[in-house]
């Protein structure tokens, strides 16, 4: 990217994790332009259009047909709202009216609308609105830095043993909790959670808004967990349109879909967005899937390896700890970072041609999928120089 003075910057956080292929990718732009001359938008209420149908079918295929139904919305928080409402309402339609409680993980983030905030455990976003929120159960989150996955799972198991018949759904960010500071956990934890929720008849919502679309090394993060036992809901947004247009989707099962199938309108899922399934956004998303069909995941694995190699030296820095990587997400914590570290790092990085936003004292990269060894080396150098500069001035 270039500013008004012509200075260049590498967007290392993909503008909050949305630009999969960099800014203004020609294939995505061309798909939007072609759709603009065909049909910009039509309401998905008794109508449909080819880009939406094609997108839904292609995403379903990527789950092996396990999640065969797609609900369209506009942004990540809206997708979470929809998944929560569909879970609660589908249970009610099936006569399980006690199931009206939700479970989320400590430090989890799922959006900033009222329902999404209720399952978000980030105080700066949630606390001002706490009087408006339903109160979800918050259980320990698994954290590879703490080696606590067994304890975290035991906490969830104890809660479901006690309150299982009252729980509608458990919501998780698979493999990486983004806003918590790129907190990572293993697929095995999620396999046990999936088995536990099935045991108690509880829905599982996999919030892949941040970690989907190839970020963790597979298109869906859940593919690394168990492709025979998918969650009841998967949410997608952010990268699905390659950072061009707002779009989110909720994928769910035949069982959930059937719970709403009725001539009684009150049993239907009445949730509307004027721009639901916008044709331009769906066209962009289909262009994104075209890239994945052409081998993007394999390319990402090469790029992730380049990042790992380039940052190996920085991982040995005396003030760096908990260096971790999952696919195209790389992070480390800085010890004795000092006050306002994130802001100071962000501003200093600009002087080294880098747009990057740490979370607290955690520096992370979630770059677009344009990494070759030269780009990886540049990023490692720029991050290292910035880190030393910020730590020196804080001393």
Secondary structure, 3 states (H helix, E strand, C coil): CECCCCCECEECCHHHHCCCCCCCCHHHHHHHHHHHCCCCCCCCCCCCCHHHHHHHHHHHHHCCCCCCEEEEECCHHHHHHHHHHHHHHHHHHCCCCCCCEEEEECCCCCCCCHHHHHCCCCHHHHHHHHHHCCCCEEECCCCCCCCCHHHHHHHHHHHHHHHHHHEEEEEECCCEECCCCCEECCHHHHHHHHHHHHHCCCEEEEECCCCCCCCCCCCCHHHHCCCCCCCCEEEECHHHHCCCCCCEEEEECHHHHHHCCCCCHHHCCCCCCCCCCCHHHHHHHHHHHHHHHCCHHHHHHHHHHHHHHHCCCHHHCCCEEEEEEECCEEEEEECCCCCCHHHHHHHHHHCCCEECCCECCEEEECCCCCCCHHHHHHHHHHHHHHHHHHHHHHC
